[in-house]
Amino acid sequence: MSIDYTDISQTYDEYRSFSKHRTQKLAEFGGIREGMKVLDVGCGTGSLASQLLDLLNLDIVGVDISLPMLRAAREKSLEVICTNAANNRLPFRDSCFDIITATYVIHQISNLEHLFSECHRVLRDGALVLLTSSHEQIENEHPVFKRFFPGAIDIDKARFPDVPVICDLLVTAGFHDIKHEAVLGERISIDEEYLRKVKGKYVSTYRLLPQTEFERGVNKLETYIRTLSQPEYATWRGTLIYGRKRG
């Protein structure tokens, strides 16, 4: 089932903005430095690109398939291009980027072999940096899936290729020096504000759940939150993956 990002684009920055902490960690892990030319694949509303530009003086271009998301990115004065990275040739010449980023997008890509091959083509001596979730993280690290939306776990494990699979595909595409690292994404307060975000289906997986199952989970979560005598916090973790093209 495909996801319509028209509605998501209207609340994405409010619900899913890229934090300064995550941006700094990604930049350090990927070796992103001043003056580099960066391609952000699946840039969405430009949250990561904006944060990177606040952190470093970079030349950034974003690509995405969703026009509503790109309109939001253009409102941030970002340079963006609409293209289907899953199947089309990236609209850039060979060896023109120092870094390519792709954060929580590869589970939306139907042909990762093609995407990684294209990323390798447009990189010079540089790196591809991915942020995703491992299957172990999907099962155990999401703040509320396991307790309140168990069906979401199977949905995401079917959508997200696991880390070893991604690493193998990077090697096949010609990347070297493959590495990966589990990182803290967010420390989340399970409270009324979080419930509001869940009700707004701020994570795309909620839009793939049967509506009755989603409503049942929301009701359970709402009841649980109202029984709390003090704030409860949960950590969400993701995995950074790095592959280098040697010039």
Secondary structure as the mmCIF struct_conf table of DSSP 4:
data_model
#
loop_
_struct_conf.conf_type_id
_struct_conf.id
_struct_conf.beg_label_comp_id
_struct_conf.beg_label_asym_id
_struct_conf.beg_label_seq_id
_struct_conf.end_label_comp_id
_struct_conf.end_label_asym_id
_struct_conf.end_label_seq_id
HELX_RH_AL_P HELX_RH_AL_P1 TYR A 5 ARG A 16
HELX_LH_PP_P HELX_LH_PP_P1 SER A 17 SER A 19
HELX_RH_AL_P HELX_RH_AL_P2 LYS A 20 GLY A 30
TURN_TY1_P TURN_TY1_P1 GLY A 31 GLY A 31
TURN_TY1_P TURN_TY1_P2 GLU A 34 GLY A 35
STRN STRN1 LYS A 37 VAL A 41
TURN_TY1_P TURN_TY1_P3 GLY A 42 GLY A 42
TURN_TY1_P TURN_TY1_P4 GLY A 44 THR A 45
BEND BEND1 GLY A 46 GLY A 46
HELX_RH_AL_P HELX_RH_AL_P3 SER A 47 LEU A 55
BEND BEND2 LEU A 56 LEU A 56
STRN STRN2 ASP A 59 ASP A 64
BEND BEND3 ILE A 65 ILE A 65
HELX_RH_AL_P HELX_RH_AL_P4 LEU A 67 ARG A 74
TURN_TY1_P TURN_TY1_P5 GLU A 75 SER A 77
STRN STRN3 GLU A 79 CYS A 82
TURN_TY1_P TURN_TY1_P6 ALA A 85 ASN A 87
BEND BEND4 ASN A 88 ASN A 88
HELX_LH_PP_P HELX_LH_PP_P2 ARG A 89 LEU A 90
BEND BEND5 PRO A 91 PHE A 92
BEND BEND6 ASP A 94 SER A 95
STRN STRN4 PHE A 97 THR A 103
BEND BEND7 TYR A 104 TYR A 104
HELX_RH_3T_P HELX_RH_3T_P1 ILE A 106 GLN A 108
BEND BEND8 SER A 110 SER A 110
HELX_RH_AL_P HELX_RH_AL_P5 LEU A 112 VAL A 122
STRN STRN5 LEU A 123 THR A 132
HELX_RH_AL_P HELX_RH_AL_P6 HIS A 135 ASN A 140
TURN_TY1_P TURN_TY1_P7 GLU A 141 GLU A 141
BEND BEND9 HIS A 142 VAL A 144
HELX_RH_AL_P HELX_RH_AL_P7 PHE A 145 PHE A 148
TURN_TY1_P TURN_TY1_P8 PRO A 150 PRO A 150
HELX_RH_AL_P HELX_RH_AL_P8 GLY A 151 ARG A 159
BEND BEND10 PHE A 160 PHE A 160
HELX_LH_PP_P HELX_LH_PP_P3 PRO A 161 ASP A 162
HELX_RH_AL_P HELX_RH_AL_P9 VAL A 163 THR A 172
TURN_TY1_P TURN_TY1_P9 ALA A 173 GLY A 174
STRN STRN6 HIS A 176 ILE A 190
BEND BEND11 ASP A 191 ASP A 191
HELX_RH_AL_P HELX_RH_AL_P10 GLU A 192 LYS A 199
TURN_TY1_P TURN_TY1_P10 GLY A 200 LYS A 201
BEND BEND12 VAL A 203 VAL A 203
HELX_RH_3T_P HELX_RH_3T_P2 SER A 204 LEU A 208
BEND BEND13 LEU A 209 LEU A 209
HELX_RH_AL_P HELX_RH_AL_P11 GLN A 211 THR A 227
BEND BEND14 SER A 229 GLN A 230
STRN STRN7 GLU A 232 LYS A 245
#
